[in-house]
Amino acid sequence: MIRGNIYLGKVVRVLPGMQAAFVDIGLERAAFLYVGDIFPDVLALSKDPDKRPLATDGARATSKSGQPSIQDLVKEGQRVVVQVAKDPIGTKGARVTTHIALAGRYLVHMPTVEHIGISRRIDKDKERKRLRNLVTKYRQPGTGYIVRTVCSGKSSEMLRADMDFLHQQWKQVDL
């Protein structure tokens, strides 16, 4: 099982008709990357021009969902950081996404999305507000977190320790 693993892959084929690309992540079969699973800001994280999104000139039509065309986001030979969303099955390769999420004990860290979410199972408004305030106070700018149900009632030190751990994990992913 490789679900959740993060890879620096290489785009081997772009399929405009399917609005998808195949990415070599070192497995037997190339992984499948759908246009809806591409977060353009992740492509722009690197200073390496081969990892940046392509400039769009508006010449290509957008997909049905209003997203940019796949060929405006990635090109063959480009390197891209992806996370496996679905394991390979039979003759199909893994499904990957550029939406990176690192799960910790109390939090899920989303280094590429500026969003704070609280588990719906935490139903006390006072506790939800306390947790949101703590995460807002300690998080790095431009990053996001989802507060897991198990975090309810935990001290700010425990929350901070989990945030630090997840931040260190993300720093180990060399872009």
BELFEN-V986300 format. One record per residue. N is the residue number from 1. SS is DSSP state (@ for helix, = for strand, . for the rest). PHI is phi in whole degrees, 0 to 359 (999 if undefined). D_CENTER is the distance of its C-alpha to the mean C-alpha in Angstrom with 1 decimal. Layout:
n=N ss=SS phi=PHI d_center=D_CENTER
n=N ss=SS phi=PHI d_center=D_CENTER
This chain:
n=1 ss=. phi=999 d_center=18.5
n=2 ss=. phi=244 d_center=15.4
n=3 ss=. phi=304 d_center=12.9
n=4 ss=. phi=97 d_center=10.1
n=5 ss=. phi=292 d_center=11.2
n=6 ss== phi=249 d_center=9.3
n=7 ss== phi=228 d_center=11.4
n=8 ss== phi=263 d_center=12.6
n=9 ss== phi=258 d_center=13.9
n=10 ss== phi=233 d_center=16.5
n=11 ss== phi=292 d_center=16.8
n=12 ss== phi=256 d_center=20.2
n=13 ss== phi=202 d_center=20.9
n=14 ss== phi=249 d_center=20.0
n=15 ss== phi=244 d_center=21.5
n=16 ss=. phi=301 d_center=22.2
n=17 ss=. phi=295 d_center=24.1
n=18 ss=. phi=263 d_center=21.3
n=19 ss=. phi=53 d_center=18.7
n=20 ss== phi=211 d_center=16.7
n=21 ss== phi=218 d_center=16.6
n=22 ss== phi=255 d_center=17.2
n=23 ss== phi=237 d_center=15.4
n=24 ss== phi=278 d_center=17.4
n=25 ss=. phi=243 d_center=15.7
n=26 ss=. phi=92 d_center=19.1
n=27 ss=. phi=261 d_center=19.9
n=28 ss=. phi=301 d_center=23.0
n=29 ss=. phi=245 d_center=21.4
n=30 ss=. phi=293 d_center=18.7
n=31 ss== phi=276 d_center=15.4
n=32 ss== phi=259 d_center=14.9
n=33 ss== phi=237 d_center=12.3
n=34 ss== phi=276 d_center=13.3
n=35 ss=@ phi=302 d_center=13.3
n=36 ss=@ phi=291 d_center=11.9
n=37 ss=@ phi=262 d_center=8.6
n=38 ss=. phi=258 d_center=8.4
n=39 ss=. phi=254 d_center=7.2
n=40 ss=@ phi=306 d_center=10.4
n=41 ss=@ phi=296 d_center=9.9
n=42 ss=@ phi=293 d_center=7.6
n=43 ss=@ phi=295 d_center=10.6
n=44 ss=. phi=272 d_center=12.9
n=45 ss=. phi=296 d_center=12.0
n=46 ss=. phi=270 d_center=14.5
n=47 ss=. phi=277 d_center=18.2
n=48 ss=. phi=287 d_center=18.7
n=49 ss=@ phi=301 d_center=19.8
n=50 ss=@ phi=289 d_center=18.7
n=51 ss=@ phi=257 d_center=15.0
n=52 ss=. phi=280 d_center=15.5
n=53 ss=. phi=291 d_center=15.4
n=54 ss=. phi=285 d_center=18.8
n=55 ss=. phi=287 d_center=21.1
n=56 ss=. phi=261 d_center=21.9
n=57 ss=. phi=252 d_center=25.6
n=58 ss=. phi=79 d_center=25.6
n=59 ss=. phi=287 d_center=27.6
n=60 ss=. phi=268 d_center=25.4
n=61 ss=. phi=286 d_center=25.0
n=62 ss=. phi=273 d_center=21.9
n=63 ss=. phi=289 d_center=20.7
n=64 ss=. phi=302 d_center=22.2
n=65 ss=. phi=277 d_center=19.4
n=66 ss=. phi=86 d_center=19.9
n=67 ss=. phi=275 d_center=16.9
n=68 ss=. phi=298 d_center=17.8
n=69 ss=. phi=292 d_center=19.1
n=70 ss=@ phi=302 d_center=17.2
n=71 ss=@ phi=287 d_center=19.7
n=72 ss=@ phi=274 d_center=19.0
n=73 ss=@ phi=257 d_center=15.4
n=74 ss=. phi=224 d_center=15.9
n=75 ss=. phi=224 d_center=19.1
n=76 ss=. phi=300 d_center=20.6
n=77 ss=. phi=91 d_center=20.5
n=78 ss=. phi=288 d_center=17.5
n=79 ss== phi=266 d_center=15.1
n=80 ss== phi=214 d_center=11.4
n=81 ss== phi=276 d_center=8.7
n=82 ss== phi=227 d_center=7.2
n=83 ss== phi=238 d_center=6.7
n=84 ss== phi=287 d_center=9.7
n=85 ss== phi=263 d_center=9.7
n=86 ss== phi=213 d_center=13.5
n=87 ss=. phi=296 d_center=16.2
n=88 ss=. phi=294 d_center=18.7
n=89 ss== phi=227 d_center=21.8
n=90 ss=. phi=56 d_center=25.2
n=91 ss=. phi=269 d_center=25.1
n=92 ss== phi=267 d_center=21.6
n=93 ss=. phi=282 d_center=18.8
n=94 ss=. phi=292 d_center=15.4
n=95 ss== phi=261 d_center=12.9
n=96 ss== phi=236 d_center=9.5
n=97 ss== phi=217 d_center=6.4
n=98 ss=. phi=265 d_center=4.5
n=99 ss=. phi=280 d_center=1.8
n=100 ss=. phi=274 d_center=2.1
n=101 ss=. phi=220 d_center=5.3
n=102 ss== phi=249 d_center=8.6
n=103 ss== phi=270 d_center=11.7
n=104 ss=. phi=246 d_center=14.9
n=105 ss=. phi=292 d_center=18.4
n=106 ss=. phi=249 d_center=18.3
n=107 ss== phi=225 d_center=14.9
n=108 ss== phi=244 d_center=11.2
n=109 ss== phi=267 d_center=9.5
n=110 ss== phi=242 d_center=6.5
n=111 ss=. phi=293 d_center=7.3
n=112 ss=. phi=249 d_center=6.2
n=113 ss=. phi=231 d_center=7.8
n=114 ss=. phi=267 d_center=11.5
n=115 ss=. phi=209 d_center=12.4
n=116 ss== phi=239 d_center=14.5
n=117 ss== phi=239 d_center=15.2
n=118 ss== phi=240 d_center=18.1
n=119 ss=. phi=307 d_center=18.9
n=120 ss=. phi=295 d_center=21.5
n=121 ss=. phi=286 d_center=23.6
n=122 ss=. phi=274 d_center=24.4
n=123 ss=. phi=260 d_center=27.1
n=124 ss=. phi=277 d_center=29.2
n=125 ss=@ phi=301 d_center=28.6
n=126 ss=@ phi=296 d_center=29.8
n=127 ss=@ phi=290 d_center=27.3
n=128 ss=@ phi=300 d_center=24.4
n=129 ss=@ phi=295 d_center=25.6
n=130 ss=@ phi=300 d_center=26.1
n=131 ss=@ phi=293 d_center=22.7
n=132 ss=@ phi=299 d_center=21.1
n=133 ss=@ phi=296 d_center=23.5
n=134 ss=@ phi=295 d_center=22.7
n=135 ss=@ phi=296 d_center=18.9
n=136 ss=@ phi=300 d_center=19.7
n=137 ss=@ phi=293 d_center=22.3
n=138 ss=@ phi=262 d_center=20.4
n=139 ss=. phi=285 d_center=16.8
n=140 ss=. phi=284 d_center=16.0
n=141 ss=. phi=301 d_center=16.1
n=142 ss=. phi=84 d_center=13.0
n=143 ss=. phi=247 d_center=10.9
n=144 ss== phi=225 d_center=10.7
n=145 ss== phi=216 d_center=11.9
n=146 ss== phi=244 d_center=13.1
n=147 ss== phi=275 d_center=16.6
n=148 ss=. phi=279 d_center=17.6
n=149 ss=@ phi=304 d_center=21.1
n=150 ss=@ phi=297 d_center=22.5
n=151 ss=@ phi=285 d_center=22.0
n=152 ss=. phi=303 d_center=24.9
n=153 ss=. phi=85 d_center=27.9
n=154 ss=. phi=281 d_center=26.4
n=155 ss=. phi=287 d_center=27.5
n=156 ss=@ phi=295 d_center=25.7
n=157 ss=@ phi=294 d_center=26.2
n=158 ss=@ phi=292 d_center=24.3
n=159 ss=@ phi=296 d_center=21.4
n=160 ss=@ phi=297 d_center=21.5
n=161 ss=@ phi=297 d_center=21.7
n=162 ss=@ phi=293 d_center=18.6
n=163 ss=@ phi=298 d_center=16.7
n=164 ss=@ phi=297 d_center=18.3
n=165 ss=@ phi=300 d_center=17.5
n=166 ss=@ phi=294 d_center=13.7
n=167 ss=@ phi=296 d_center=14.0
n=168 ss=@ phi=294 d_center=16.1
n=169 ss=@ phi=300 d_center=13.8
n=170 ss=@ phi=294 d_center=11.1
n=171 ss=@ phi=296 d_center=14.2
n=172 ss=@ phi=287 d_center=15.1
n=173 ss=. phi=281 d_center=12.2
n=174 ss=. phi=277 d_center=14.5
n=175 ss=. phi=271 d_center=13.2
